[in-house]
């Protein structure tokens, strides 16, 4: 099909497969690193205490607050797109009641894990008039800047608390941390297995003899599609594995 001499093409195909597998293994390794980063928190989450906030020294009677600094910009189409600039946890002192006993908490430097749905509600526009009011600023080069804040641990609410351990800060969470961490670590492992399996399948298809036959060419096309698509998927996984205090908010108005 390609003439008598296909040696040059075969060398090129072998190099391309080598790049494919280097790319694949680097993305798998990054996913495993992200998964390992959640391991210490998972071990601590098994010992998390859940209690009711009875005293809170923060503004408006809360234990802690999760904040996201954002900048919103528009292309002039009436839609404001937001990008995260910084994520911040702010904690105060308080008292947590656990099983009838009261425990004093000092949350300065703690990680604050909000309910992600509550954060999205806080980021939504209050009205169409508010959107119209920010459009002129969003058109500027520096955009429209705002801080989205979600309180955690209002008096009377239930929170999960993980004490500090060594160099790891305490965690105060509005969501159940053990289930969240198990789900995320499982997702990372499934991604790695699926990525390696798909890469292996595409490679096996590309190596079906004869070289550069229609089956082999189909496998080559599958390898190219996989190569182009797996990195965005890896980035999306990394974003999904960010802990709730650092999870991207982003979003849009309009």
N, C-alpha and C positions, 0 to 999 in steps of 0.2 A: 504493500500500500504506500509506503514511504520510500520505496527504492531499496536497493541492496544494502546501503550502508546507513544504519540507524545508530551506530555507536555513539556519535555525538549527542543525539537526542536522549539516549539511555543515560549517559553521564549527567546531562542536565536534569533529567527526571529524578535520578538518584540524589542529586544535590538538593532539588526542590523538596523531596521527601525528608531529607535530613533537616532542612529548615522548618518544615512542618512539625516534626517531632520535637525539635528544640523549643519552638514556640509553644507547643502543647504542654510539654513538661514544665516550662517556666510558669505558665498560667496555673497548672495543677499545684505546683509548689507554693505559689502565692496564696491559693485558696487554702492549702493546708496550714500555712503560717497564720492566716486570719482565723482559722478554726482553732489553732493552738492558743491564739491570743485570748480566746474565750474560756479556755480550760480552767484557769485559776479562778475566774469568776464563777464558773459552774461548781467548782468544789466548795466555794464559800456559800453559794446559793442554797446548797443542801442544808446549811445550818442557819439560813435566814430566819429571823423572827418576824412575826406579823402581829401588829398591835394597833391600838386606837390612839390617835393623837389627843392628849388631854391639855397640853400647854404648848404654845408655839410663840417664839419671840420675834418672828419675822413680821414685816408689814402686813396688815390685814389678818394677822393671826395665822400665819402659815409657817411650816418648818423649812421649806426650801423652794427654790424657783429655778426653772430651766429656761434659758434665754437663747434666742437665735438672732444674731444681727444679719440683716438682709439688705440688699440693694435691688431696687426694681427699676427696670428700663422698658421703654416701649419704642417700637419702630414707627409710631404714628398711626397704627391701625386700631387704636383704642384698647389694646391688650397690654397689660403690664406683666412682664416675666421677671420672677424673682430668683436671685442667686444668693446662696448662703455666704456670709463673710466670716463669721465666727460663731462658735457654740460655747456657751458659758453655763456653769453650775454655781448657784449661790445658796449657801446653807446657813441656817441660824441655830440657836439652841432651842430645846423643847423637852417635853416629857412624853414618853410613850408608855401606854398601859398594856402589858402583856400578861394574860392569865391572872388578872387581879393584882399584879405587881407593877409598880411604876419605875421606869428607868429614864434617867436623865441622858439627853443626847446633846452632843456638840458637833455640829455638822459643817463647820468651816473646812473647806477643802474637799468636801464629799462630792461624789458623783450623784447627780440628780436625774433619775429616770422617769420622765413623764409618760402618761398615756399618749400615744402618738395621735390618736383620734382627737383628743382634746387640744393638742398642739395645732392640728389642721383647722379645727374650729376657731381657735384664737387667731389664726392667720387669715381667715376669710374676711372679705370686705363687709362692713356693717350695712352698706347700702350702695345703690348705684351712684348716689351723689358723692359718696366718698371716693369711688373710683374716678369720677370726673374731676374731683378736686386735686388728685395726685398726678394726673396725666401731664400737666405742664412741667412739673419737676422731673417726672420719669423720662421726659424727652431730652433732658440735659445730659451732657457727657457723664457727669458724676452720678446721675440717676437719683431716685428717691430712696432715702435710707430709713429703715425702721428697725425696731426690736420687737420680736414676738416673744412674749413671756407667758409661761404656764406655771401656776402654783402647784406645789405638791405638799400634802400634809396639812390641810386645813384642820382646825380643831374639830374633832368628831369623826374625821375620816380615817380609813384604814390604810396603812402603809407597810411596806416590807423594808426591813433594815438589815444590812450586812455590815458588821463592824469592820473597822480598818484592820489590815493584817500586814505587818512588815512595811514595805514601801507602797502597798496598795491602799488607796483611800477607802473610806467608808462609802457605802451606797445606800441611798434612800430612794425607794421606788414606789410609784403608784401602780405599776403592773407586776404581775407575779413573775419574778425573775427566773426561777428554775425552769418553768415550761418554755419561756422565751429563749433561754440559752440552749436548751436541748433541741428545740426546733431549728435554731440557726446552725448549730454544729452538725446536725443531721443533714441539713440542706447543703452545707459545704462538702460533706463527704459524698453525698449523692451526686453533686456536680462533678467532683473529681472522677468518680467511677464512670459516669455518663460520658464525660469528655474523652477519657482514655478509650472507652468502648467505641465511640463514634470515630475517633481518629484511627483506631485499629481496623474498623470496618472499611473506612474509605481507603486505607492503605492496602488492605487485602484485595479490594476490588481493583485498585490501580495495578496490582501485580499479577492479575489473571492473564495468562498467556493466550494468544500471542501478544508480544509487546506492541502497544499502539493499535491493538484491535479495538473494536467498538466497546467491548466491556472495559478494557483497560482505560480507554479514553473517558468513558463515563466515570470511572473511579478517579481519574485525574481531575475531572471537573468537580467531583464531590470533594476532593481534597482541597481544591482552591476555594470552594464555597465555605468549607469548614474553617480554613485558615483565615478568611476574611470575617467570619461571623463569631468565632470563639472569643476573640479579645473583648468585643463589646459585652458579651455575656459574662466574661470574667470580671470586668469592671462593674457590671450591674450586681454581681454577687458580692464583691467587696463592699459596695455601697450598702447592700442589704444586711451585711454582717456588722455594720457599725453599731455600737451600743446606743441605746435610746438617748443618752446625753449628748451624743455626737451625730445622730442620724440626720441625714439631709432633709430639709424641709422644702426648699425651693417653692414651686407653685406658680400660679398665675391668677391674675384678675382679668375678667372680661371674656 
